[in-house]
Amino acid sequence: DTESGKNVHSLQGHNGRLWRAAWSPVNSIVATAGEDGQCLLWNASTGNLIRSLKHAEPQWWVQWSSDGKSIASASRITISVWDTESGNLKRSFKTLSAPLPTPGWSSSADAPFSFMKDSDQLTVLGKDNGFDMFNVSTGQIVPLGNVFADGGAGTRATATWSPDFKTLASATGYREVELFQPGSKDGKSIRFFVQPYWLNDSRRVLGGDNSAGLVTAFDI
């Protein structure tokens, strides 16, 4: 409880380390991903477990679609997309163009992939520091080198769309975040270490610098 500071619920269900947790954008469901290969969905109001989505590999990331109807969970080599209402697996991508980065790269909770406005599509970090588009319905993987700039100064580790889906932010290993807009080959960089948190107006982002202990707001 943010007002009282009291613990409301302790969500216990993973056998091993918990890597990530993510709130649904539309309701009070929390998804958690752990090294036991489970992605668990919880009712944050009651603390009850809703369902377990089981995988063969440790799950290091979890991301919601903007409509809350799908989640994507991932190991370093596989991304699985699930229907949150039924618990059915919609698609498993096992032919990534490059392994996803190690989750301990930074303290960021953001993943190296993000749902696009159409929850049937994912933007995913690909080989040579580029991006790929995954189509959940068809299973097709399309490189986006003609949409976003490949290369860059640092090794990209995250991919996060702004709330209006007009700007993609990607954190690198050189204490900066690159911002890209579809159709633009040149991104612009803002310097801070932790993956940004987008504000609802899609114009401002908050970022932190671990070494300086600062939180900074940027108007893009």
C-alpha positions in Angstrom: 0.0 0.0 0.0 1.7 3.2 -1.1 0.0 5.4 1.5 0.6 3.2 4.6 3.7 1.5 3.4 2.3 -1.9 4.5 2.7 -5.1 2.6 -0.6 -6.1 1.0 0.3 -9.5 -0.4 3.3 -11.7 -0.8 3.1 -13.6 -4.1 4.8 -17.0 -3.5 4.8 -19.6 -6.2 8.2 -19.7 -8.0 10.8 -22.3 -7.2 13.9 -20.3 -7.6 14.9 -16.8 -8.5 12.3 -14.3 -9.7 13.6 -12.4 -12.7 10.8 -10.0 -13.7 7.3 -8.7 -12.8 5.0 -6.7 -14.9 1.6 -5.1 -14.3 -1.3 -5.6 -16.8 -2.0 -2.2 -18.4 -5.8 -2.7 -18.1 -6.5 -4.5 -14.8 -5.0 -5.6 -11.5 -3.2 -8.7 -12.8 0.6 -9.1 -12.3 2.7 -11.4 -14.4 6.0 -12.8 -13.0 8.8 -14.7 -14.7 11.3 -17.0 -13.0 14.2 -19.3 -13.4 11.9 -22.2 -12.8 10.5 -21.8 -16.3 7.2 -20.5 -15.1 5.3 -17.3 -16.0 2.7 -16.8 -13.2 -0.4 -14.6 -13.4 -1.6 -13.2 -10.1 -4.6 -11.3 -9.0 -3.0 -8.3 -7.2 -6.2 -7.5 -5.3 -6.5 -10.9 -3.7 -3.0 -12.2 -4.0 -4.4 -15.4 -5.6 -2.6 -17.2 -8.4 -4.7 -17.2 -11.6 -2.6 -19.6 -13.7 0.8 -20.9 -14.5 2.3 -20.7 -18.0 5.0 -23.3 -18.1 8.1 -23.3 -20.3 11.1 -25.7 -20.7 13.6 -22.9 -20.1 14.1 -20.3 -17.4 12.0 -17.2 -18.1 13.9 -13.9 -17.9 11.4 -11.4 -19.2 7.7 -10.8 -19.5 5.8 -8.1 -21.4 2.1 -7.3 -21.8 0.3 -6.1 -24.9 -1.4 -2.7 -24.6 -4.9 -4.3 -24.5 -3.9 -6.8 -21.8 -5.0 -9.8 -23.8 -1.6 -11.2 -24.6 1.7 -11.5 -22.8 5.1 -12.4 -24.2 7.6 -14.3 -22.0 11.2 -15.2 -23.0 14.4 -17.0 -22.3 17.5 -16.0 -24.2 16.6 -18.2 -27.1 12.8 -18.5 -27.2 9.9 -16.0 -27.0 6.4 -17.4 -26.2 3.2 -15.4 -26.7 0.2 -16.4 -24.6 -3.5 -15.6 -24.5 -4.0 -14.3 -21.0 -7.7 -15.1 -20.8 -7.5 -18.8 -21.9 -3.9 -19.5 -21.0 -3.3 -21.0 -24.4 0.0 -20.6 -26.2 -0.5 -18.5 -29.3 3.0 -18.8 -30.8 6.5 -19.8 -29.8 9.4 -18.2 -31.7 12.5 -20.4 -31.5 14.4 -19.1 -34.5 15.7 -15.8 -33.2 18.2 -14.0 -35.4 20.4 -13.5 -32.3 20.3 -14.6 -28.7 18.6 -12.1 -26.4 21.0 -10.2 -24.1 21.7 -11.4 -20.5 18.9 -10.1 -18.2 21.4 -9.0 -15.6 22.9 -6.4 -17.9 21.2 -3.6 -16.0 18.7 -3.0 -13.3 16.0 -2.3 -15.9 12.8 -4.3 -15.8 12.3 -3.7 -19.5 12.7 -6.5 -22.0 14.6 -6.7 -25.3 11.2 -6.9 -27.1 7.9 -5.0 -27.0 4.5 -5.4 -28.4 3.6 -2.9 -31.1 0.3 -1.1 -31.3 -1.1 -4.2 -33.0 -0.8 -6.8 -30.2 -0.2 -9.4 -33.0 3.2 -8.0 -33.6 6.4 -7.7 -31.5 9.5 -5.6 -32.0 12.5 -7.6 -31.0 16.3 -7.0 -30.8 17.9 -8.8 -33.6 21.4 -9.6 -35.0 24.0 -6.8 -35.6 22.3 -4.5 -33.1 19.2 -4.2 -35.3 15.5 -4.9 -34.8 13.1 -7.6 -36.1 9.3 -7.7 -36.3 7.6 -10.9 -35.2 4.1 -11.6 -36.5 2.3 -13.8 -33.9 -0.4 -15.0 -36.3 1.9 -16.2 -39.1 5.1 -16.8 -37.2 7.0 -14.7 -39.7 10.1 -12.8 -38.6 11.0 -9.7 -40.6 14.2 -7.6 -40.2 13.5 -3.9 -39.7 16.8 -2.6 -40.9 14.9 -0.5 -43.5 12.8 1.1 -40.8 15.2 1.6 -37.9 18.9 2.2 -37.9 21.1 -0.8 -37.4 24.5 -0.6 -35.6 24.9 2.1 -33.0 27.6 3.0 -30.5 26.7 0.5 -27.8 25.1 -2.9 -27.5 21.4 -2.5 -27.4 19.7 -4.3 -24.5 16.0 -3.2 -24.4 13.2 -2.2 -26.8 10.2 -0.2 -25.5 7.5 1.6 -27.4 6.1 4.9 -26.2 2.4 4.9 -25.2 1.4 6.4 -28.5 3.6 3.8 -30.4 5.4 6.6 -32.4 8.8 6.3 -30.7 10.9 3.3 -29.8 13.5 3.6 -27.0 16.4 1.2 -26.7 19.0 1.3 -24.0 22.7 0.6 -24.8 25.7 -0.4 -22.8 27.2 3.0 -23.1 24.9 4.8 -20.6 22.6 6.1 -23.2 19.2 5.5 -24.7 18.5 5.7 -28.4 15.1 7.0 -29.6 13.8 5.9 -33.0 10.8 6.8 -35.0 9.6 4.6 -37.9 10.9 5.7 -41.2 13.9 7.5 -39.7 17.3 5.9 -40.1 18.9 8.2 -37.6 18.1 7.9 -33.9 18.9 10.5 -31.3 20.5 9.6 -28.0 19.9 10.8 -24.4 22.5 9.9 -21.9 21.4 7.9 -18.8 21.9 4.3 -17.7 18.6 2.8 -16.7 15.9 2.1 -19.3 13.5 5.0 -19.5 10.0 5.1 -18.1 7.6 6.7 -20.6 5.1 9.2 -19.3 1.6 9.0 -20.8 2.0 12.0 -23.1 4.7 10.1 -25.0 6.8 13.3 -25.1 8.7 12.9 -21.8 10.7 10.1 -20.4 12.3 9.5 -16.9 15.7 8.0 -16.6 18.2 7.3 -13.8 22.0 7.2 -13.6 23.1 4.5 -11.2 26.6 6.0 -10.7 25.3 9.5 -9.9 22.2 8.5 -8.1 20.1 10.8 -10.2 16.7 10.7 -11.9 16.3 13.0 -14.9 13.3 14.0 -17.0 13.7 14.4 -20.7 11.4 16.2 -23.2 12.1 14.4 -26.5 
